[in-house]
Amino acid sequence: MKNILVTDFQSQYASKFYQLNRVWIEESWVLEDSDKKDLLNPEKIVQNGGQIFFAISNREVIGTVAMIRNSEKIYELAKMTVQVSYRGRGIANLLMDKCIKFALKQNAIEIFLISNDSLIVAKSLYDKYGFKEVVLDSQKYERGNVKMVLQITT
């Protein structure tokens, strides 16, 4: 994981946010309208008080994740993906660490995510960081059948 930088949103990387997420979503599903809303307007996520992080190696974007502001103290962790050739190297951990630090800095009390129970590797990552499965109360994604929450304590 040497030489990997995790940086905040920069408009020069906006197309990579779309491209990387499109690849992983289309491995098993189709891009939904809610995906397109976020992926095609990343600046709006930041303008609304969220953030998008990029993992960069040798000036190439190899991973990304969004923290979408849901309310003053609650953020949705969304659109986390790592380029296929870089998976399994701990890059998702770097992205997750950045998301949690961001949430703490924003004085958030909760991070939630919507996922699918077929994403075993992702579920393992969320479990490792202390996310707990709760009742799914969102219809944001048709493929979403699991909601997990991380309570933030300072």
FIMIMAR-415652 format. One line per 10 residues: number of its first residue (from 1); for each residue x, y, z of N, C-alpha, C, O. Coordinates in steps of 0.1 Angstrom, whole numbers, plus 5000, padded with zeros to 4 digits. Layout:
NUM = X,Y,Z,X,Y,Z,X,Y,Z,X,Y,Z  ...
# end
This chain:
1 = 5008,4988,5000,5000,5000,5000,5009,5013,5000,5004,5024,5002  5021,5011,4998,5030,5022,4997,5026,5030,4984,5021,5024,4974  5029,5043,4984,5027,5052,4973,5012,5053,4969,5009,5056,4958  5003,5051,4979,4989,5053,4976,4984,5065,4984,4986,5065,4996  4979,5075,4977,4974,5087,4984,4959,5087,4983,4953,5083,4973  4952,5090,4994,4938,5091,4994,4935,5106,4996,4939,5113,5005  4928,5112,4986,4926,5126,4985,4911,5129,4984,4903,5121,4981  4908,5142,4988,4894,5147,4987,4890,5149,4973,4899,5147,4964  4878,5152,4970,4873,5154,4957,4880,5165,4950,4884,5175,4955  4883,5162,4937,4889,5171,4928,4882,5169,4915,4880,5158,4910
11 = 4877,5180,4908,4869,5179,4896,4876,5171,4885,4869,5165,4877  4889,5171,4885,4896,5164,4874,4894,5149,4875,4896,5142,4866  4890,5144,4887,4887,5130,4889,4872,5126,4888,4869,5114,4890  4864,5135,4885,4849,5133,4885,4845,5121,4876,4837,5113,4879  4851,5121,4864,4848,5110,4854,4852,5096,4860,4846,5086,4857  4863,5096,4868,4867,5083,4873,4857,5078,4884,4855,5066,4885  4851,5087,4891,4841,5083,4901,4830,5076,4894,4825,5065,4898  4825,5081,4882,4815,5074,4874,4821,5061,4868,4814,5050,4870  4832,5061,4862,4837,5049,4855,4840,5038,4864,4836,5026,4861  4847,5040,4875,4850,5029,4885,4837,5023,4890,4836,5011,4892
21 = 4828,5031,4894,4815,5026,4900,4807,5019,4889,4800,5009,4892  4807,5024,4877,4799,5017,4867,4804,5003,4865,4796,4993,4863  4817,5001,4865,4823,4988,4863,4818,4978,4874,4814,4967,4871  4819,4982,4887,4816,4972,4897,4801,4970,4898,4796,4958,4900  4793,4980,4895,4778,4978,4896,4774,4969,4884,4766,4960,4886  4780,4971,4873,4776,4963,4861,4782,4949,4861,4779,4941,4852  4790,4946,4871,4795,4932,4873,4783,4923,4876,4783,4911,4872  4773,4928,4883,4761,4920,4887,4748,4926,4885,4738,4919,4885  4747,4939,4883,4734,4946,4882,4735,4956,4870,4744,4956,4862  4725,4965,4870,4725,4976,4860,4725,4989,4868,4721,4990,4880
31 = 4730,4999,4862,4730,5013,4868,4716,5017,4870,4708,5017,4860  4713,5021,4882,4699,5026,4884,4699,5041,4884,4709,5048,4884  4687,5047,4883,4686,5061,4883,4692,5068,4895,4699,5078,4894  4691,5061,4907,4697,5067,4919,4712,5067,4918,4719,5076,4923  4718,5057,4911,4732,5056,4908,4736,5068,4900,4746,5075,4903  4729,5069,4889,4733,5080,4879,4732,5094,4886,4740,5103,4883  4722,5096,4894,4720,5109,4901,4733,5112,4909,4737,5124,4908  4738,5103,4916,4751,5105,4924,4763,5105,4915,4772,5114,4916  4764,5096,4906,4776,5094,4898,4779,5105,4888,4790,5109,4885  4768,5110,4882,4769,5120,4872,4770,5135,4878,4772,5144,4870
41 = 4768,5136,4891,4768,5149,4897,4776,5149,4910,4771,5153,4921  4789,5144,4909,4797,5143,4921,4799,5157,4929,4800,5157,4941  4799,5167,4921,4801,5180,4927,4790,5183,4937,4792,5190,4947  4778,5179,4934,4766,5181,4942,4767,5175,4956,4763,5180,4966  4773,5163,4956,4776,5156,4969,4784,5165,4978,4781,5166,4990  4795,5170,4972,4804,5179,4980,4797,5192,4984,4798,5196,4995  4790,5198,4974,4783,5210,4977,4772,5209,4988,4769,5218,4996  4767,5197,4990,4756,5194,5000,4762,5190,5013,4755,5186,5022  4776,5191,5015,4782,5188,5027,4788,5175,5029,4793,5171,5039  4788,5167,5018,4795,5154,5017,4809,5155,5012,4815,5166,5011
51 = 4814,5144,5008,4828,5143,5003,4829,5131,4994,4823,5121,4997  4838,5131,4985,4842,5120,4977,4857,5119,4978,4864,5128,4976  4861,5107,4981,4876,5104,4982,4880,5095,4971,4873,5087,4966  4893,5098,4967,4899,5090,4956,4912,5084,4961,4920,5091,4968  4914,5071,4959,4927,5065,4961,4935,5066,4948,4930,5062,4938  4947,5071,4949,4955,5073,4937,4969,5066,4939,4975,5067,4949  4973,5060,4928,4986,5053,4928,4992,5057,4914,4987,5055,4904  5004,5062,4915,5011,5067,4903,5003,5075,4894,5002,5073,4882  4996,5085,4900,4987,5095,4893,4975,5089,4887,4969,5095,4878  4972,5076,4890,4960,5069,4885,4950,5067,4896,4954,5062,4907
61 = 4938,5071,4893,4927,5068,4903,4924,5053,4903,4920,5048,4893  4926,5047,4915,4924,5032,4916,4912,5028,4925,4909,5017,4926  4906,5038,4932,4895,5035,4941,4888,5048,4944,4894,5059,4943  4876,5047,4949,4868,5058,4953,4857,5055,4962,4853,5043,4963  4852,5065,4969,4841,5063,4979,4834,5076,4981,4841,5087,4981  4821,5076,4984,4814,5089,4987,4809,5088,5001,4804,5078,5006  4809,5100,5007,4802,5102,5020,4791,5112,5016,4794,5124,5015  4779,5107,5016,4767,5116,5012,4760,5121,5024,4756,5113,5032  4759,5134,5026,4753,5139,5037,4738,5136,5037,4731,5140,5027  4733,5129,5047,4719,5126,5047,4711,5136,5056,4700,5139,5053
71 = 4718,5140,5067,4712,5150,5076,4724,5156,5083,4736,5152,5080  4722,5165,5092,4733,5172,5098,4743,5163,5105,4755,5166,5105  4739,5152,5111,4748,5143,5118,4748,5129,5112,4755,5120,5118  4742,5127,5101,4742,5113,5095,4747,5113,5080,4743,5122,5073  4756,5104,5077,4761,5103,5064,4759,5089,5058,4760,5079,5066  4757,5089,5045,4756,5076,5038,4770,5073,5032,4775,5081,5025  4776,5061,5035,4788,5057,5028,4783,5050,5016,4775,5040,5016  4787,5055,5004,4782,5049,4991,4793,5049,4981,4803,5056,4982  4790,5041,4971,4799,5041,4959,4813,5038,4962,4823,5044,4956  4816,5029,4971,4829,5024,4974,4833,5013,4964,4826,5003,4962
81 = 4844,5016,4957,4849,5006,4948,4864,5008,4946,4870,5018,4947  4871,4997,4942,4885,4997,4939,4886,4990,4925,4880,4980,4922  4895,4995,4917,4898,4990,4904,4901,4975,4906,4909,4971,4915  4896,4966,4897,4897,4952,4898,4912,4948,4900,4914,4939,4909  4921,4953,4893,4935,4949,4894,4942,4953,4907,4953,4948,4910  4935,4961,4915,4941,4966,4928,4933,4960,4940,4937,4963,4952  4923,4952,4938,4915,4946,4949,4923,4937,4957,4932,4930,4952  4920,4936,4970,4927,4926,4979,4940,4932,4984,4947,4924,4990  4942,4945,4982,4955,4950,4987,4953,4960,4999,4962,4967,5002  4941,4961,5004,4938,4970,5015,4934,4984,5012,4934,4992,5021
91 = 4932,4986,4999,4928,5000,4995,4914,5004,5001,4912,5015,5004  4905,4994,5001,4892,4997,5007,4893,5001,5022,4886,5010,5027  4903,4996,5029,4906,5000,5043,4910,5014,5043,4906,5022,5052  4919,5018,5034,4923,5032,5034,4912,5042,5031,4910,5052,5038  4903,5038,5022,4891,5046,5019,4882,5047,5031,4876,5057,5035  4880,5035,5038,4871,5035,5049,4876,5043,5061,4869,5051,5067  4889,5042,5063,4896,5051,5073,4893,5065,5071,4890,5073,5080  4895,5069,5058,4892,5083,5054,4878,5088,5057,4875,5099,5061  4869,5079,5054,4854,5082,5056,4851,5083,5071,4844,5093,5074  4857,5075,5079,4854,5076,5093,4860,5089,5099,4854,5095,5107
101 = 4872,5092,5095,4879,5104,5099,4870,5116,5095,4869,5126,5102  4865,5116,5083,4857,5127,5078,4844,5128,5086,4841,5139,5090  4838,5117,5089,4826,5117,5098,4828,5123,5111,4821,5131,5117  4840,5119,5117,4843,5124,5130,4845,5139,5130,4841,5147,5139  4852,5144,5119,4855,5158,5118,4842,5166,5116,4841,5178,5120  4832,5159,5110,4819,5166,5108,4809,5165,5120,4798,5169,5120  4815,5158,5131,4807,5156,5143,4795,5147,5140,4784,5149,5146  4796,5138,5131,4785,5129,5128,4783,5119,5139,4792,5116,5147  4771,5114,5140,4768,5104,5150,4765,5090,5144,4765,5080,5151  4764,5090,5130,4761,5078,5124,4765,5078,5109,4764,5088,5102
111 = 4770,5066,5105,4773,5064,5090,4764,5051,5087,4765,5041,5094  4757,5052,5076,4749,5040,5072,4753,5037,5058,4758,5046,5050  4750,5025,5054,4752,5021,5040,4741,5011,5036,4735,5004,5044  4738,5011,5023,4729,5002,5017,4737,4993,5008,4745,4997,5000  4736,4979,5010,4744,4970,5003,4735,4958,4998,4723,4959,4999  4741,4948,4993,4735,4936,4989,4742,4924,4996,4754,4924,4996  4734,4915,5001,4740,4904,5009,4749,4894,5000,4755,4886,5006  4749,4896,4987,4757,4888,4979,4772,4894,4978,4781,4887,4974  4774,4906,4984,4787,4912,4984,4794,4908,4997,4796,4916,5006  4799,4895,4997,4805,4889,5009,4818,4897,5013,4820,4899,5025
121 = 4826,4901,5004,4839,4908,5007,4836,4921,5013,4842,4925,5023  4826,4928,5007,4822,4941,5013,4816,4940,5027,4819,4948,5036  4808,4930,5029,4802,4927,5042,4813,4925,5052,4812,4930,5064  4823,4917,5049,4834,4915,5058,4841,4928,5062,4845,4930,5073  4843,4937,5052,4849,4950,5055,4840,4958,5065,4845,4963,5075  4827,4958,5062,4818,4966,5071,4818,4960,5085,4818,4967,5095  4818,4947,5086,4818,4940,5099,4831,4944,5107,4831,4947,5118  4842,4944,5099,4855,4947,5105,4855,4961,5112,4862,4963,5122  4848,4970,5106,4848,4984,5111,4837,4986,5121,4835,4997,5126  4829,4976,5124,4819,4977,5134,4805,4981,5129,4796,4984,5138
131 = 4803,4980,5116,4789,4983,5111,4780,4971,5116,4784,4960,5116  4768,4975,5119,4758,4965,5124,4746,4965,5114,4741,4976,5110  4741,4953,5111,4729,4953,5102,4717,4957,5110,4715,4953,5122  4709,4965,5104,4696,4970,5109,4685,4968,5099,4687,4963,5088  4673,4971,5103,4661,4969,5094,4663,4978,5082,4666,4990,5083  4661,4973,5070,4662,4981,5058,4650,4990,5057,4639,4985,5056  4653,5003,5057,4642,5012,5056,4644,5022,5044,4639,5033,5044  4651,5017,5034,4654,5025,5022,4651,5018,5009,4653,5006,5008  4646,5025,5000,4643,5019,4987,4652,5027,4976,4649,5027,4964  4663,5032,4981,4672,5040,4972,4677,5032,4960,4678,5037,4949
141 = 4681,5019,4963,4686,5011,4953,4677,4998,4952,4675,4992,4962  4674,4994,4940,4666,4982,4938,4674,4970,4943,4669,4960,4948  4687,4970,4941,4696,4959,4945,4699,4959,4960,4704,4949,4965  4696,4970,4967,4699,4970,4981,4689,4962,4989,4677,4964,4989  4695,4952,4996,4686,4944,5005,4692,4943,5019,4687,4935,5027  4702,4951,5022,4708,4951,5035,4712,4966,5039,4717,4973,5030  4709,4970,5051,4713,4983,5056,4722,4980,5068,4718,4972,5077  4733,4987,5069,4742,4986,5080,4745,5000,5085,4745,5010,5078  4747,5001,5098,4749,5013,5105,4762,5013,5114,4764,5002,5121  4769,5023,5114,4780,5025,5123,4777,5037,5132,4776,5048,5127
151 = 4776,5035,5145,4774,5046,5154,4788,5052,5157,4797,5045,5160  4789,5065,5156,4801,5072,5158,4802,5077,5172,4792,5084,5177  4812,5074,5179,4814,5079,5192,4828,5086,5193,4837,5081,5187  4828,5097,5200,4841,5104,5201,4847,5103,5215,4857,5108,5218
# end
